Every structure is written in C-alpha cells, then in structure tokens.
Amino acid sequence: MSFLPEEYRKKIARIEWATKKMASELMSGAYKSAFRGSGMSFSDFREYVPGDDVRSISWSLYAKTQSPFIKTYDEERELSVYALVDTSESLKLGFGAYSKIEVAMYLMSFIGFVANKNQDHFGLGLWSSSLEFFSPAKKGDKYVRSLLKKVIEHEFQGRSTEFKNILLDVRRSIPKKSILFFISDFQCEIPLKDLRLLNQKHNIVAVAVDDIFEKNLKPYGRIQVFDPETQSKIFINSSSKKQRDVWEKNHSDFRVKRKESFKKAGVSFIELTTEDDFLDQFIRFLNKKGTV
C-alpha cells in the first residue's frame, strides 16, 4: 500500500465530503431524465403506425416483408457514466479560489457519487495529448474515492491538448453506449467530424473550465504571461486599459468560437470558472437539462 501524504488525504476528504453532500441533494429524477435514452437496448419490432418516427423503420426488414416495421427499445436500468478529465499543463492555472484541475477534481467526484446514488457505473479517463489513464466503469463509493486519489496523485505527462486523439482513444476504450463528461478548458482545435461521430454513439457533455484571470484581467502592472502548452511567453502591461480590453476580447472571441463548435457537433455544453460556485452551477445545468 503506497504512502499517501497528509495533504493529499485531507484534500480527498474535503472533496469527498463536499461532493457527496451535494450529490445527495441533486434531484434524482432530473439526473435520470437529463440522460434518458443514454442506455437503451433493442427489444423487438412492431408494425409502423402513422405518427411513428420514420427514422425508426427497419429498412432491411421492410425489404424482406414489404411491410414497415419499427425497432422498439427498452431503457437499461443501469447507465455507465465517465468523467474524462484533461490533465494538460494549462489546467494547472488558478488565480481564483481553485485551479482548473481542482475544479475538475470536484466535478469528477460529484459525477461519481451521483452515478453511485443512482445505482449506475462510474469510470475515469485522464488525458492530454493521449489517454494517459483509463479505468472502466464500476460501482461503489470506495471505487470513486480510489479514482479521486488517482487524479490527485496523477503526474501531468503531456503539455498539449490533442482532442482528436482522445476522441479516437475513447471510441476504442468505451464500446458500450455511455454518458461522457469531458472536462477541460478546450484550448485546442475541436474536431467536429470526430466529435459528431462519437456523440452518435454516446451522450456527451462538454464541461469547459476557465480561470478568472483569463476572463477578467486585473491591473497588476507589467506582467509576463506564460503558455505552458506552447512554452511561449509574452509581456502585457495590465495597467493599460487598452491592453486589458484586447486580452478580454481575445478570450471572449475564443469562448464564442468554442461554444459554437460544440453546438455544431450537437453536444451539450456548460462553462464554469475557478471563481464561480461551480458545483451549484453544474447542478442547475443538470436540473435544467432534465426538464427539457
């Protein structure tokens, strides 16, 4: 058994306590209805009647019988839910109450305990330029706790975020239809074709985490800004309103483009920041999604 530093044990206990408590407060019905249809298994065929969705017609059966039949499905009682957490260098940034990766830890833990509460399976993937760690979906609070420990202990391996590679890795690693929460700042190219393809099989939710520094640059004076993924450095006079306006416009343009990319791919999307009450916002998002 590996020795876990006291700082890590306290962090695990703190995150577990907060996320378990909030998981118990999430409306169970909203959680289930938010992802209705995510776990569906084929049941039988029945004759087509006017008003049925023509997309459900089995054309191969029609070719044999010359009569239209549609496929019917039963919803599986148990879902498989995954938190797929970006661990690239930019996730270390944190000028707010938390760093981006700490927000990701809380979200991952919360999702895990909510899945457990609803008798679903929960799994974890850690990625940057490749899928660095993967653990298949299982049940149990103890399992969620062990995965939280893994995230906290994980050593950042890749500097850059290669989302296209991850989508291909996930397709190979998760064959059964599942709910996939991708947690990242998505400071990378969004490969729409690959994302649409994966979203046809799974129910994807993109959770974007931004640092408050990126959205609202304060007048700190002349500062050096370092991009950990590209290793580039720039100097900014943050006391200059003009330079702050340029900075904030660039980030605003990036956020608009990012949101539009996920919208085009048909993927559910939410933005959180390191200074927000992000768990409350995430719960509101799930509750709202469940009422649609």
C-alpha positions in Angstrom: 0.0 0.0 0.0 1.5 3.3 -1.1 2.0 6.1 1.4 -0.4 9.0 0.9 0.9 12.4 2.2 -1.3 14.1 4.8 -2.0 16.9 2.4 -3.5 14.5 -0.1 -5.6 12.7 2.5 -7.1 16.0 3.6 -7.8 17.0 0.1 -9.6 13.8 -0.7 -11.6 14.0 2.5 -12.5 17.7 1.8 -13.6 17.0 -1.8 -15.4 13.8 -0.9 -17.4 15.5 1.9 -18.4 18.4 -0.3 -19.3 16.4 -3.4 -21.1 13.6 -1.6 -23.3 16.1 0.2 -24.3 17.9 -3.0 -24.8 14.6 -4.8 -27.4 13.7 -2.3 -29.2 17.0 -2.9 -29.4 16.6 -6.7 -32.9 15.7 -7.9 -32.7 12.0 -8.9 -35.4 12.4 -11.4 -33.6 15.3 -13.1 -30.5 13.2 -13.4 -32.3 10.3 -15.0 -34.4 12.4 -17.3 -31.4 14.5 -18.3 -29.9 11.4 -19.8 -32.9 9.5 -20.8 -32.2 7.2 -23.8 -28.5 7.0 -23.0 -28.7 3.4 -22.0 -31.1 1.7 -24.5 -31.2 -1.9 -25.6 -33.1 -3.4 -28.6 -36.3 -5.1 -27.6 -38.4 -6.1 -30.6 -40.1 -5.0 -33.9 -43.7 -3.8 -34.2 -45.7 -2.6 -37.2 -45.4 1.0 -38.2 -48.4 3.2 -37.5 -48.9 6.8 -38.7 -47.2 9.2 -36.4 -44.2 7.0 -35.7 -40.7 8.4 -36.4 -39.8 7.1 -39.9 -36.2 7.1 -38.8 -37.1 4.1 -36.6 -38.2 2.0 -39.6 -36.1 -1.2 -40.2 -35.5 -0.9 -43.9 -33.7 -4.3 -44.0 -36.9 -5.9 -42.6 -39.0 -3.9 -45.0 -37.0 -5.3 -47.9 -37.9 -8.9 -46.7 -41.5 -8.4 -45.8 -42.6 -5.4 -47.9 -44.3 -4.1 -44.7 -42.9 -1.3 -42.5 -41.8 -2.2 -39.0 -40.0 -0.1 -36.4 -37.5 -1.0 -33.8 -38.5 -0.7 -30.2 -36.1 -0.3 -27.3 -36.1 -0.8 -23.5 -34.2 1.6 -21.3 -31.5 -0.2 -19.4 -31.8 0.3 -15.6 -28.1 1.0 -15.2 -26.0 3.5 -17.1 -22.3 3.8 -17.5 -21.0 7.3 -16.7 -17.5 8.5 -17.3 -15.5 11.6 -16.3 -12.8 12.3 -18.9 -10.5 14.9 -17.4 -7.9 16.9 -19.3 -4.6 16.9 -17.3 -2.6 19.1 -19.7 -0.4 21.9 -18.4 -3.0 24.7 -18.9 -5.2 23.0 -16.3 -2.7 24.0 -13.5 -3.7 27.6 -13.9 -5.6 29.1 -10.9 -6.0 32.7 -9.9 -9.4 32.2 -8.4 -10.5 30.2 -5.4 -9.3 27.0 -7.2 -7.1 25.9 -10.0 -8.8 24.5 -13.1 -7.6 20.9 -12.2 -9.1 21.3 -8.7 -12.4 22.3 -10.2 -12.1 19.2 -12.4 -11.5 17.0 -9.3 -14.6 18.3 -7.6 -16.7 17.7 -10.7 -15.3 14.2 -11.3 -16.0 13.3 -7.6 -19.5 14.8 -7.8 -20.4 12.9 -11.0 -19.1 9.7 -9.5 -21.2 10.0 -6.3 -24.3 11.0 -8.3 -23.8 7.9 -10.5 -23.4 5.7 -7.4 -26.5 7.2 -5.8 -28.5 6.2 -8.9 -27.1 2.7 -9.0 -25.1 3.4 -12.1 -21.5 2.5 -13.0 -18.7 5.2 -13.0 -15.4 5.3 -14.7 -12.5 7.7 -15.3 -10.2 8.8 -18.0 -7.2 11.2 -17.8 -5.9 12.7 -21.0 -3.8 15.4 -22.6 -2.1 14.6 -25.9 -3.1 11.0 -25.4 -5.3 8.9 -23.0 -2.8 8.6 -20.0 -5.1 6.6 -17.7 -8.3 4.8 -18.1 -10.4 2.9 -15.5 -13.6 1.1 -16.7 -17.0 2.0 -15.1 -17.8 0.2 -11.8 -19.9 0.7 -8.8 -19.2 1.8 -5.2 -18.2 4.8 -3.2 -14.9 3.2 -2.4 -14.1 3.0 -6.1 -15.0 6.7 -6.7 -12.7 7.5 -3.8 -9.8 5.5 -5.3 -10.3 7.3 -8.6 -10.2 10.7 -6.9 -7.0 9.6 -5.3 -5.7 8.8 -8.7 -6.5 12.2 -10.1 -4.8 13.9 -7.1 -1.6 11.8 -7.4 -1.5 11.9 -11.2 1.6 13.4 -12.7 1.0 15.7 -15.7 2.6 14.0 -18.7 1.5 15.8 -21.8 1.9 19.6 -22.3 -0.6 20.0 -25.1 -4.3 19.1 -25.5 -4.9 16.8 -28.5 -8.7 16.4 -28.5 -8.9 14.5 -31.8 -6.5 11.8 -30.4 -8.6 11.4 -27.3 -11.9 11.0 -29.2 -10.4 8.1 -31.1 -9.0 6.6 -27.9 -12.4 6.9 -26.2 -14.1 5.2 -29.1 -11.8 2.2 -28.7 -11.9 2.2 -24.9 -15.7 2.5 -24.3 -17.7 0.2 -26.6 -21.0 0.4 -24.7 -23.2 3.5 -25.0 -22.4 5.7 -22.1 -22.6 9.3 -20.7 -19.3 11.0 -21.2 -18.4 14.2 -19.3 -15.3 15.8 -21.0 -13.8 18.2 -18.5 -11.2 20.6 -20.0 -10.5 24.2 -20.9 -10.6 23.1 -24.6 -7.8 25.3 -25.6 -7.4 23.2 -28.7 -8.9 22.5 -32.0 -12.4 21.0 -31.8 -12.6 18.2 -34.4 -16.3 18.4 -35.3 -16.4 15.3 -37.5 -14.9 13.1 -34.9 -17.0 14.7 -32.1 -20.2 14.2 -34.0 -19.4 10.6 -34.7 -18.7 9.8 -31.0 -21.8 11.7 -30.0 -23.9 9.5 -32.2 -22.9 6.5 -30.0 -22.6 8.2 -26.6 -24.3 11.0 -24.7 -21.5 13.7 -24.5 -21.4 16.7 -22.2 -18.6 19.2 -22.6 -17.7 21.0 -19.4 -15.4 24.0 -20.0 -13.4 25.3 -17.1 -11.9 28.8 -17.4 -9.7 30.7 -14.9 -11.0 34.1 -13.7 -7.6 35.6 -14.9 -8.4 34.6 -18.5 -11.9 36.2 -18.4 -11.1 39.3 -16.4 -7.5 40.6 -16.4 -6.8 42.8 -13.4 -4.4 45.9 -13.4 -1.4 44.1 -11.9 1.1 46.3 -13.9 3.6 44.8 -16.4 3.3 41.0 -16.2 4.8 38.1 -18.1 2.2 35.6 -19.3 3.5 32.0 -20.0 1.6 29.5 -22.0 2.5 26.1 -20.5 1.3 24.2 -23.6 3.2 26.1 -26.3 6.0 27.2 -23.9 5.6 30.7 -25.3 6.0 33.9 -23.2 4.5 37.4 -23.8 4.6 40.6 -21.7 1.5 42.6 -21.1 1.0 45.9 -19.4 -2.1 45.1 -17.5 -2.4 48.6 -16.1 -3.2 49.7 -19.7 -7.0 49.5 -20.2 -6.4 49.2 -24.0 -4.3 46.0 -23.4 -6.8 44.6 -20.9 -9.6 45.2 -23.4 -7.6 43.4 -26.2 -6.9 40.5 -23.8 -10.5 40.2 -22.7 -11.8 40.5 -26.3 -9.5 37.7 -27.5 -10.7 35.4 -24.7 -14.3 36.3 -25.4 -13.9 35.5 -29.1 -12.3 32.2 -28.1 -15.2 31.3 -25.8 -17.8 32.2 -28.5 -16.0 30.0 -31.1 -15.6 27.2 -28.5 -19.3 27.3 -27.7 -20.3 27.4 -31.4 -18.1 24.3 -32.1 -19.9 22.2 -29.5 -23.3 23.5 -30.7 -22.5 22.5 -34.3 -21.5 19.0 -33.1 -24.8 18.7 -31.2 -23.0 18.3 -27.8 -24.4 19.6 -24.5 -22.1 22.4 -23.2 -21.5 24.3 -20.0 -18.9 26.9 -18.9 -17.6 27.2 -15.4 -14.8 29.3 -13.8 -12.4 28.8 -11.0 -14.1 31.6 -9.0 -17.7 30.6 -9.5 -19.8 28.5 -7.2 -19.2 25.9 -9.9 -20.9 22.9 -8.3 -24.1 24.8 -7.8 -24.0 25.9 -11.4 -23.3 22.4 -12.6 -26.3 21.1 -10.6 -28.6 23.8 -12.1 -27.3 22.8 -15.5 -28.3 19.1 -14.8 -31.6 20.1 -13.4 -32.4 22.3 -16.4 -31.2 19.6 -18.8 -33.6 17.2 -17.0 -36.6 19.4 -17.6 -36.1 19.8 -21.4 
